[in-house]
Each structure stands twice: as C-alpha cells, then as structure tokens.
Amino acid sequence: MVLGWLLLLVMALPPGTTGAKDCVFCEITDSSSCPGTHMHCGDDEDCYTGHGVAPGVGPIINKGCVQTTSCGKEQPVSYMGVTYSLVTNCCYGQLCNEAPSPTGGRTAGAPTSLALGTLLLLRHLL
C-alpha cells in the first residue's frame, strides 16, 4: 500500500519540483539537430531551447540554462556575421530541452503510469 501512495505522489508532482535539474547545452548552430551535452542548472534557472531567425537565412537553435526571468524573451544574437532574433523557449524538468524521442518524449508514459499507480492504490484500499 505504501508503494502505491509513493508512486501516486511522485507521478502527481509537476516536473522540476524534485530539486535542481540538468539540461542539455548546445552552442548556437544552424543544424537541425543539436544533441549537446548535459549541464547543471542553478536554482533560479530553467532549461531552454533558443530559436533564432533572420531575414534571408535559415534558422538557428541553441540550448542550455537561463534565468527564469528571461524565459520567452527575444534578444539579438550574432552568428556567422548575421544578427538573429533569438527567442528562449523554457521548459521545466530534467533534460526537458533534449530532442524529442520518436515515441513522443520523456513524459509520454506519465498518464499511463499515473493511472496504474491509482489502480494499485485503489486495489489495496478496497
């Protein structure tokens, strides 16, 4: 019964509420893929993926940690002699800014796990 309660509690917590998090870091690139490396974020930082555009050239991306107050903000960045308008799109949770997997991402099984935990809990209560 305790295991069911613990599973339900862990699955009910919003992503990123379990302490400090790791994010994917990737330098600015014009490649469509940005696998990057893992980096540790500060307490007041979130993971982000930056998307940049400039007239007449292809888009750029980068990833890393950013101050929470900078989420969603637009800023100019220079890459290969071109000034891009880069917007930081934040996400919340461990490695949430890594490339999505073909199965739908790291949280694809969360609703199923929550339902299973609830069923296990109810089975022990009844």
Phi, psi and omega in degrees: 000319180297320179300319178298317178296316179297317179298316179297317180296313181297318181288334181279341180291136175296149179303140176088002181266006183260021177116197181298157183230161173254148178229168175270134176249135178211127176300161176302134180213155174260007177283150178285342177248146182216075186297318175066188178231165180279143174221154181265131180266155175284170182299328182256027180238154175234160174286150176213160167237124179263133178242122181242145178225152175210146181301134174080002179226165179287168181286163174236160174221158168205166184218157176163208177252146179214151176304138182306325181291346180266356181299134178079358182277153177255138179213150177280137174226149179255131178216122179056039177080005180244139176267121181254155170263110185253129177249130179268115178259108183275156173221167189230115178137169182300124175050033184292345181261013176281165182299137179295145179278162180298341181270005175109010175104176185288338184257014183300327182267002185299313179299320179295317179296321178295317179296317179297316178299319179296316178298318177298319179296314180296323180299322181282335181278332184268000000 
